[in-house]
């Protein structure tokens, strides 16, 4: 079986060899004579189906056991000597009945360039009807011969009877009857011969029809000068010729443009040796009008063996693959250009096999992870170099890509394996489907963003310092404002009390704005951590609504429905999200009075929605609402304060909880902002 595995053929080679013959064809390998390929005609001879492919001959066609064919196949495989038989009888199981058929067949030894056996090519032609027809014809001829003998005997008797004619009229009458019977038999025999000739003509017609209608180009080149006896239309198109240009002419005379090209020498070698030649993507320059065009062809040159077992010509089968080859060459050029572009941009490329967990990384990727370019780097080793605070996030993003086909887009710091240097990288990738039914590939690029991250960290540090410094005077101002408001209320100074209330509200807004800037800075620096704990969501929603009502008396805030659900999450961060959505609903619905909040859960997912009756959001703005610093610009939003960081913070917090956030909106009718969280 090891020899068999070593001799297995690829599909392309099998198909090319199978194209050698228009007869029933099969390909065998190994001493056990394994059926590597068989066309439909050969399988029909056997009375089997395509399940025989890949089985030993005696297992697939057990009725051949004890007949001469299997030993002959083994002999050809072992010796490399082709065997040919004519009118060989074979007993085959057809529809459950063992019947005898007659075949002309060749077990051709196909060898590799080094002389070792590649396979045994079996071509066969069913000549049962011809053999039986000849047998019937022979029987008829014997009958005629017998009748002729009888006729001669009758003539002799007639001569003898002539002497006794006058006395033997009765015997003469009997002799005439026999002659009439003999004539009738002769007429029937002649009719049978005519029918057999008609069957032969029909077979020739069927072959010619197949020859002319074949999709591949086919030509019959006869004799040592390779005279073009027949050629079909597809091959004439490849040659750039008409039938009148080439039919009946020697190949060299009909196609002089091939004189300095390899075709003639290859055909001569096949004619001289009787060994077929398979040519893959052979580059030629063929006639096209008054010029030559570059083409690539797959071709098979197969010797034609006559009744004496000698090569009488060559059957050439040609397929124009120019378009496919040029497309492949163009893809190779584009791939090389992409490789040069990636290398010049110092991008690292990687490929991850989700089934085997194998990571294939370019030298640049290994360099960014602190490995040497020529040393192996496994996925576990790469993950171990990611800073611990980011490791779980990266693994979750990879799982989301492999399992749910999400875009893989993450930024994280790496500690170099050998040098210990900290580098920030951005990884981008996705699943790529091949279209042939094979498993998708997860691959992408890695970019060094250390300089950008350092700049962002310096900016975030500056924002954090400034925000922290602003909090102290605001806290002081808020304290004095509350003292003055208490005194004004005690003095029953309504105007001063209301004015101080508005000042306090503005200080609160500024405090929240500074807190948001701090949160953004912490988020981008990776310093925001989740403090997860179980809590009841409906209670949190009640607290958020109560707080929002105290800050705005212009809208009616209601909890339309709230399932009693306990969730494991960061309570303060989720409260920040809900409060922000309620604040936006109030801010962007000046004419709408109702703000409605709901909480439901289904299939292990919690969903919180905040619906308003405000101005709504245009469709082209909706995908960017959760981007940092993005604000909807319209005449209705000019007087509404904000820096476009609230929804960005909400989206980041929900994403850190492995949830999703979104919006449904119609202009002039209102919006519904929602987020979902998995119930652990």
C-alpha positions in Angstrom: 0.0 0.0 0.0 3.0 2.4 0.5 3.9 1.8 -3.1 0.4 2.6 -4.1 0.3 5.9 -2.1 3.6 6.9 -3.7 2.2 6.3 -7.1 -1.1 8.2 -6.7 -1.8 10.8 -9.4 -3.1 14.3 -9.0 -6.5 15.0 -10.5 -5.2 17.2 -13.3 -2.8 14.5 -14.5 -5.6 11.9 -14.3 -7.9 14.1 -16.5 -5.2 14.8 -19.0 -4.4 11.1 -19.4 -8.1 10.2 -19.5 -8.4 12.5 -22.5 -6.0 10.3 -24.5 -8.7 8.1 -25.9 -12.3 8.4 -27.0 -12.9 4.8 -26.1 -13.7 3.3 -22.7 -10.8 4.4 -20.5 -9.5 3.5 -17.1 -6.3 4.2 -15.1 -4.8 1.8 -12.6 -1.9 2.1 -10.2 -0.1 -0.3 -7.9 0.4 -4.0 -7.8 -3.1 -4.4 -6.5 -4.3 -2.6 -9.7 -6.2 0.2 -8.0 -8.8 2.0 -10.1 -7.7 5.6 -10.0 -10.0 6.9 -12.7 -12.6 5.4 -15.1 -14.8 7.1 -17.5 -18.5 6.4 -17.8 -18.2 4.1 -20.8 -15.7 1.8 -19.0 -17.9 1.7 -15.9 -20.9 0.8 -18.0 -18.8 -2.1 -19.6 -18.3 -3.4 -16.1 -22.0 -3.0 -15.2 -21.0 -0.9 -12.1 -21.3 2.7 -10.8 -18.7 5.3 -9.8 -18.2 3.7 -6.4 -15.6 1.5 -8.0 -13.1 4.4 -8.1 -10.3 3.9 -5.7 -10.9 0.1 -5.3 -8.7 -2.8 -6.5 -10.0 -4.2 -9.7 -10.9 -7.6 -8.3 -12.8 -6.0 -5.4 -14.7 -3.6 -7.8 -15.3 -6.2 -10.5 -15.1 -9.6 -8.8 -16.3 -11.5 -11.8 -12.9 -10.9 -13.5 -11.3 -13.2 -10.9 -10.1 -16.3 -12.7 -10.0 -14.6 -16.1 -6.8 -13.6 -17.8 -7.2 -9.8 -17.4 -5.9 -9.2 -13.8 -2.6 -11.2 -14.3 -2.1 -9.2 -17.5 -2.6 -5.9 -15.7 -0.1 -6.9 -13.0 2.4 -8.0 -15.7 2.2 -4.6 -17.4 2.6 -2.8 -14.1 5.6 -4.9 -13.1 7.4 -5.1 -16.4 6.4 -1.7 -17.9 5.6 -3.5 -21.2 2.4 -2.6 -23.0 -0.1 -5.4 -23.7 -2.6 -5.4 -26.5 -5.4 -7.8 -27.3 -8.0 -8.1 -30.0 -11.3 -9.8 -29.8 -10.7 -11.0 -26.3 -13.7 -12.7 -24.6 -14.7 -11.4 -21.1 -17.4 -12.6 -18.7 -19.1 -9.7 -17.0 -22.0 -9.3 -14.6 -24.7 -7.2 -16.4 -27.8 -6.6 -14.4 -27.2 -9.7 -12.3 -26.5 -12.0 -15.3 -23.0 -13.2 -16.4 -22.7 -12.6 -20.1 -19.8 -12.9 -22.5 -18.5 -9.8 -24.3 -15.6 -9.3 -26.8 -13.2 -6.4 -26.5 -10.2 -4.9 -28.3 -8.1 -3.4 -25.5 -4.6 -2.1 -24.6 -3.0 -2.1 -21.2 -0.5 0.7 -21.9 2.4 1.3 -19.5 2.7 5.0 -18.8 6.1 5.8 -17.3 7.6 8.8 -15.6 10.6 10.6 -17.2 12.9 8.5 -14.9 11.5 5.3 -16.4 9.5 4.3 -13.3 5.9 3.3 -13.7 3.3 6.1 -13.4 0.1 4.1 -14.2 -1.5 1.6 -16.5 -3.8 3.2 -19.1 -6.6 0.8 -20.1 -8.5 1.6 -23.3 -11.1 -0.8 -24.6 -13.5 -1.0 -27.5 -16.6 -3.2 -27.3 -16.4 -5.3 -30.5 -19.0 -7.9 -29.3 -21.5 -6.9 -32.1 -18.7 -7.1 -34.8 -17.4 -10.5 -33.5 -20.9 -11.9 -33.2 -21.7 -10.5 -36.6 -18.6 -12.1 -38.1 -19.5 -15.3 -36.4 -23.0 -15.1 -37.8 -21.5 -14.2 -41.2 -19.1 -17.2 -41.0 -21.9 -19.4 -40.1 -23.9 -18.1 -43.0 -20.9 -18.6 -45.3 -20.6 -22.2 -44.0 -24.2 -22.6 -44.7 -23.7 -21.3 -48.2 -20.7 -23.6 -48.6 -22.8 -26.4 -47.4 -25.5 -25.4 -49.8 -23.0 -25.1 -52.6 -21.9 -28.7 -51.8 -25.4 -29.7 -51.8 -25.9 -27.9 -55.1 -22.9 -29.7 -56.6 -24.2 -32.9 -55.3 -27.6 -32.0 -56.8 -25.9 -31.2 -60.1 -24.1 -34.5 -60.0 -27.4 -36.2 -59.2 -29.0 -34.1 -62.0 -26.4 -35.4 -64.4 -27.0 -38.8 -63.3 -30.7 -38.2 -63.4 -30.4 -36.9 -67.0 -29.6 -40.3 -68.1 -32.6 -41.6 -66.3 -34.6 -38.4 -67.0 -37.3 -40.1 -68.8 -37.6 -42.6 -66.1 -37.1 -40.3 -63.1 -39.4 -37.2 -63.6 -40.4 -37.5 -59.9 -36.8 -37.3 -58.7 -36.2 -34.2 -61.0 -39.1 -32.4 -59.4 -37.6 -33.0 -55.9 -34.3 -31.7 -57.1 -35.9 -28.5 -58.3 -37.5 -28.0 -54.9 -34.1 -28.2 -53.2 -32.7 -25.6 -55.6 -35.5 -23.2 -54.9 -34.8 -23.6 -51.1 -31.1 -23.0 -51.6 -31.8 -19.8 -53.5 -34.0 -18.5 -50.7 -31.2 -19.2 -48.2 -28.7 -17.4 -50.4 -31.0 -14.3 -50.5 -31.4 -14.3 -46.7 -27.6 -14.5 -46.3 -27.1 -11.6 -48.6 -29.7 -9.5 -46.7 -27.8 -10.2 -43.4 -24.5 -9.1 -44.9 -26.1 -5.8 -46.0 -27.5 -5.3 -42.5 -24.0 -5.8 -41.0 -22.5 -3.3 -43.4 -25.1 -0.8 -42.4 -24.2 -1.3 -38.7 -20.5 -0.6 -39.5 -21.4 2.6 -41.4 -23.6 3.7 -38.4 -20.6 3.2 -36.0 -18.4 5.3 -38.3 -21.0 8.0 -38.4 -21.3 8.1 -34.6 -17.5 8.4 -34.2 -17.3 11.2 -36.8 -20.2 13.0 -35.1 -18.4 12.8 -31.7 -15.1 13.9 -33.4 -16.7 17.0 -34.9 -18.8 18.0 -31.9 -16.1 17.6 -29.2 -15.4 20.8 -27.2 -11.6 20.3 -27.3 -9.6 20.5 -30.5 -8.9 17.1 -32.1 -6.8 16.2 -35.1 -5.9 12.9 -36.8 -2.4 13.0 -38.2 -1.7 10.0 -40.4 1.6 8.4 -41.3 5.2 9.5 -40.8 4.5 12.8 -42.6 1.6 13.4 -40.2 -0.9 14.1 -43.0 -4.0 15.8 -41.6 -6.7 13.3 -42.3 -9.3 14.9 -40.0 -9.6 18.0 -37.8 -12.5 19.5 -35.9 -13.7 23.1 -35.8 -12.3 24.0 -32.3 -8.8 23.0 -33.3 -9.1 24.9 -36.6 -10.0 28.0 -34.5 -6.9 27.5 -32.3 -4.7 27.0 -35.4 -6.2 30.1 -37.2 -6.9 28.0 -40.3 -9.8 26.8 -42.4 -10.5 23.2 -43.3 -9.4 23.7 -46.9 -6.1 25.2 -45.7 -5.0 22.0 -43.9 -7.0 18.9 -44.9 -5.0 16.2 -46.7 -1.7 18.1 -46.3 1.4 17.1 -44.2 1.4 18.9 -40.9 4.7 20.7 -41.6 3.4 22.0 -44.9 0.1 23.1 -43.6 1.5 25.0 -40.5 4.9 26.4 -41.4 4.8 28.9 -38.4 5.6 26.0 -36.1 9.0 25.3 -37.7 11.1 26.7 -34.9 8.7 25.6 -32.2 8.6 22.3 -30.3 5.4 20.8 -31.8 6.8 18.9 -34.8 9.6 17.3 -32.8 7.2 16.2 -30.1 4.8 14.6 -32.6 7.7 12.9 -34.4 8.8 11.4 -31.1 5.3 10.1 -30.3 5.1 8.5 -33.8 8.5 6.9 -33.5 8.3 5.6 -29.9 4.5 5.0 -29.5 4.7 6.7 -26.1 2.0 9.4 -25.6 3.1 12.9 -24.6 1.2 15.3 -22.3 2.0 19.0 -22.6 0.9 21.5 -19.9 0.7 25.2 -20.6 3.0 25.0 -23.6 3.7 28.5 -25.0 3.3 28.8 -28.8 3.0 31.5 -31.4 0.1 30.6 -33.8 -1.3 32.1 -36.9 -3.8 35.0 -36.4 -4.6 36.6 -39.7 -1.4 37.9 -41.1 0.4 37.9 -37.8 1.2 35.5 -35.0 -0.4 35.5 -31.5 0.9 34.2 -28.2 -1.1 31.3 -26.9 -0.8 28.7 -24.1 -2.2 25.2 -24.7 -2.7 21.9 -22.8 -2.3 19.1 -25.3 -2.1 15.4 -25.5 -0.4 13.5 -28.4 -1.5 9.9 -28.4 -0.2 7.2 -30.9 -2.8 5.5 -33.1 -2.1 1.7 -33.3 -3.2 -0.2 -36.4 -4.4 -3.8 -36.6 -0.7 -5.0 -36.9 0.2 -3.4 -33.6 2.2 -0.6 -35.2 1.9 3.2 -34.9 0.0 4.5 -38.0 -0.5 8.0 -36.8 -1.0 10.5 -33.9 -4.2 11.7 -32.3 -3.7 15.3 -31.1 -6.1 16.7 -28.5 -5.6 20.5 -27.8 -7.2 22.9 -25.3 -6.5 26.6 -25.5 -5.8 27.8 -21.9 -4.4 31.2 -22.8 -6.9 33.2 -20.8 -6.5 31.1 -17.7 -2.7 31.2 -17.8 -2.6 35.0 -18.4 -5.0 35.6 -15.6 -2.7 33.5 -13.3 0.4 35.3 -14.4 -1.4 38.7 -13.8 -2.4 37.5 -10.3 1.2 36.6 -9.6 2.4 40.1 -10.7 -0.3 41.7 -8.5 0.8 39.5 -5.6 4.4 40.5 -6.1 3.4 44.1 -6.2 1.4 43.7 -3.1 4.4 42.0 -1.4 6.7 44.9 -2.3 4.1 47.4 -1.1 3.6 45.6 2.2 7.4 45.4 2.8 8.0 49.0 1.8 5.2 50.1 4.2 6.8 47.9 7.0 3.5 46.1 7.4 3.5 42.7 8.9 1.2 40.0 7.5 -0.2 36.9 9.2 -2.4 34.0 8.7 -4.3 32.1 11.3 -5.9 28.6 10.9 -8.9 28.5 13.2 -9.1 24.7 13.1 -5.4 23.9 14.0 -4.7 27.2 15.9 -1.5 27.5 13.7 -0.2 31.0 13.2 1.9 31.8 10.1 3.6 35.2 10.6 5.9 37.2 8.3 9.3 38.3 9.5 8.0 41.8 10.2 5.3 40.4 12.5 7.9 38.4 14.4 10.1 41.5 14.7 7.2 43.5 16.2 6.7 40.7 18.8 10.4 40.7 19.6 11.2 37.4 17.9 14.0 36.7 15.4 12.9 36.5 11.8 14.1 32.9 11.3 12.7 31.4 14.6 9.2 29.9 15.0 6.5 31.8 16.8 3.3 30.0 17.9 0.0 31.6 18.6 0.4 31.0 22.3 3.8 32.6 22.3 2.5 35.7 20.5 -0.5 36.1 22.9 1.9 35.8 25.8 3.8 38.9 24.6 0.6 41.0 24.7 0.3 43.1 27.9 -1.9 41.3 30.4 -4.6 44.0 30.6 -5.2 43.7 26.8 -4.8 39.9 26.4 -8.4 38.9 27.1 -9.7 41.6 24.7 -7.5 40.4 21.8 -8.5 36.7 22.4 -12.2 37.7 22.4 -11.8 39.7 19.2 -10.2 36.7 17.5 -12.9 34.4 18.6 -15.6 36.9 17.4 -13.9 36.9 13.9 -13.5 33.1 13.6 -16.9 32.2 15.1 -19.2 35.1 14.0 -17.3 36.6 11.0 -16.7 40.0 12.6 -14.1 42.4 11.4 -10.9 42.0 13.5 -9.7 45.5 14.4 -7.8 45.9 17.6 -5.0 48.0 19.1 -2.8 46.6 21.9 0.7 46.9 23.4 3.4 44.2 23.1 6.4 43.4 25.3 9.2 42.2 23.0 10.1 38.5 23.5 13.9 39.1 23.3 14.4 42.8 23.7 11.6 43.6 26.2 10.7 46.8 24.4 7.0 47.9 24.6 5.5 48.5 21.2 1.9 49.4 20.3 0.4 47.7 17.3 -2.8 47.8 15.3 -4.1 44.5 13.9 -6.6 44.3 11.2 -8.1 41.2 9.6 -11.1 39.2 8.6 -12.3 35.9 7.2 -11.7 35.3 3.5 -13.8 32.7 1.7 -12.2 30.8 -1.1 -15.5 30.1 -3.1 -14.6 26.5 -3.6 -16.2 25.1 -0.5 -13.0 25.0 1.5 -12.7 26.4 5.0 -12.4 30.3 5.2 -9.0 31.8 5.9 -8.4 34.3 8.8 -5.6 36.7 7.8 -4.6 40.3 8.1 -1.9 42.9 8.7 0.0 44.3 11.7 1.1 47.9 11.9 3.5 49.6 14.4 1.6 52.5 15.9 4.0 53.1 18.8 4.7 56.7 17.9 1.1 57.6 17.4 0.1 55.9 20.7 2.9 57.8 22.5 1.5 61.0 21.1 -2.0 60.1 22.2 -0.9 59.1 25.6 0.9 62.5 26.0 -2.3 64.2 24.8 -4.5 62.1 27.2 -2.1 62.8 30.1 -2.4 66.5 29.3 -6.2 66.3 29.2 -6.2 64.4 32.5 -4.0 67.0 34.2 -6.0 69.9 32.9 -9.3 68.2 33.7 -8.1 67.4 37.2 -6.9 71.0 37.8 -10.3 72.3 36.6 -12.2 70.0 39.0 -10.8 71.8 42.1 -12.1 75.3 41.3 -15.4 73.9 40.1 -15.8 72.0 43.3 -15.1 75.2 45.3 -17.5 77.2 43.1 -20.2 74.6 43.5 -19.8 74.6 47.3 -20.1 78.4 47.5 -23.1 78.3 45.1 -24.9 75.9 47.3 -24.2 78.1 50.4 -25.5 81.2 48.7 -28.6 79.3 47.4 -29.4 78.1 51.0 -29.1 81.7 52.3 -31.2 83.1 49.4 -33.9 80.4 50.1 -33.8 81.4 53.8 -34.1 85.0 52.9 -36.9 84.0 50.5 -35.1 85.8 47.6 -36.7 83.9 44.8 -34.8 85.6 42.0 -31.4 85.0 43.6 -32.3 81.4 44.5 -33.4 80.6 40.9 -30.2 82.3 39.6 -28.0 80.3 41.9 -29.9 77.1 40.9 -29.1 77.8 37.2 -25.4 78.5 38.1 -25.3 75.2 40.0 -26.8 73.3 37.0 -24.2 74.8 34.7 -21.4 73.9 37.1 -22.9 70.3 37.2 -22.8 70.2 33.3 -19.2 71.4 33.3 -18.3 68.8 35.9 -19.9 66.1 33.8 -18.1 67.4 30.7 -14.7 67.3 32.5 -15.6 63.8 33.8 -16.3 62.7 30.2 -13.0 64.1 29.0 -11.3 62.2 31.8 -13.1 59.0 30.9 -12.0 59.4 27.2 -8.4 59.9 28.3 -8.5 56.9 30.6 -10.3 54.8 28.0 -7.7 55.5 25.3 -4.9 54.9 27.7 -6.4 51.6 28.7 -6.9 52.6 32.3 -10.6 52.1 32.6 -11.3 48.8 34.4 -14.7 47.1 34.8 -15.8 46.4 38.3 -18.4 43.7 37.6 -21.0 42.7 40.2 -24.5 41.4 40.2 -27.3 44.0 40.4 -31.0 44.3 39.4 -31.4 46.3 36.2 -34.9 47.7 36.9 -33.7 49.3 40.2 -30.8 51.0 38.3 -33.2 52.3 35.7 -35.5 53.8 38.4 -32.5 55.6 39.9 -31.4 57.0 36.6 -34.9 58.2 35.7 -35.3 59.8 39.1 -32.0 61.6 38.7 -32.9 62.8 35.2 -36.3 64.1 36.4 -34.5 66.3 39.0 -32.4 67.9 36.3 -35.3 68.5 33.8 -38.9 69.3 34.4 -39.7 69.9 30.7 -40.2 66.2 29.8 -42.2 63.3 31.0 -39.9 60.4 31.7 -41.5 57.0 32.2 -40.5 53.4 32.5 -42.9 51.7 30.1 -41.8 48.2 31.0 -38.9 46.7 32.9 -38.3 42.9 33.3 -36.9 42.0 36.7 -33.4 40.8 35.6 -30.2 40.4 37.5 -27.1 41.1 35.5 -23.4 40.8 36.2 -21.8 44.1 35.0 -20.2 47.4 36.2 -23.1 49.1 37.8 -21.6 52.6 37.7 -20.6 52.3 34.0 -24.0 51.0 32.9 -25.7 53.8 34.9 -23.4 56.3 33.0 -24.7 54.9 29.7 -28.4 55.0 30.7 -28.0 58.6 32.1 -26.3 59.7 28.9 -29.1 58.2 26.7 -31.7 59.9 28.8 -29.9 63.2 28.7 -29.6 63.0 24.9 -33.3 62.1 24.6 -34.2 65.2 26.6 -31.7 67.5 24.8 -32.6 66.4 21.2 -36.4 66.4 21.6 -37.2 70.0 22.6 -40.8 69.7 21.2 -41.4 66.1 22.3 -42.5 65.7 25.9 -42.4 62.0 26.3 -39.2 59.9 26.9 -39.9 56.2 27.4 -37.5 53.6 28.7 -38.0 49.8 28.5 -36.0 46.8 29.6 -36.6 43.2 28.3 -34.6 40.0 28.0 -34.8 37.1 25.6 -32.5 34.1 24.8 -29.8 35.2 27.3 -29.6 38.8 26.1 -30.8 41.9 28.0 -32.0 44.9 26.0 -32.5 48.4 27.3 -34.2 51.0 25.0 -34.7 54.8 25.3 -37.3 56.2 23.0 -38.0 59.9 22.4 -40.3 62.0 20.2 -37.7 64.4 19.0 -36.2 65.5 15.7 -34.8 62.1 14.7 -31.5 61.3 13.0 -30.9 61.2 9.2 -29.9 57.8 7.8 -26.4 58.9 6.7 -25.6 60.2 10.2 -26.7 57.1 12.1 -23.6 54.9 11.4 -21.3 57.6 12.8 -23.2 58.6 15.9 -21.0 56.5 18.1 -17.7 57.9 16.7 -15.5 60.0 18.9 -16.2 63.8 18.6 -18.9 63.3 15.9 -21.8 65.7 16.1 -24.9 65.9 13.8 -24.7 69.3 12.1 -28.1 70.8 11.3 -30.0 74.0 12.0 -31.8 72.2 14.9 -28.5 71.3 16.6 -26.7 74.6 16.4 -28.0 75.7 19.8 -27.4 72.3 21.5 -24.1 72.1 23.4 -21.8 69.1 23.4 -18.5 67.8 22.1 -19.6 64.4 20.6 -18.0 62.2 23.2 -21.0 61.0 25.2 -22.3 58.3 22.7 -18.6 57.4 22.0 -18.1 56.6 25.7 -21.4 54.7 25.8 -20.4 52.6 22.9 -17.0 51.8 24.4 -18.5 50.8 27.7 -21.0 48.5 26.1 -18.3 47.0 23.9 -16.2 46.3 27.0 -19.2 44.3 28.4 -19.3 42.3 25.1 -22.6 44.0 24.2 -23.9 46.0 21.3 -25.3 49.5 20.9 -27.4 51.0 18.2 -30.1 53.4 17.1 -33.4 53.3 15.1 -34.7 56.7 14.0 -36.9 58.5 11.5 -36.5 62.2 10.9 -39.3 64.2 12.5 -40.7 61.2 14.4 -38.0 60.5 17.0 -35.3 58.0 17.9 -34.8 54.9 19.9 -31.3 54.3 21.3 -30.7 50.8 22.7 -28.0 48.6 24.0 -27.8 44.8 24.7 -25.8 42.9 27.3 -25.2 39.2 27.5 -26.7 37.6 30.6 -23.9 35.5 32.2 
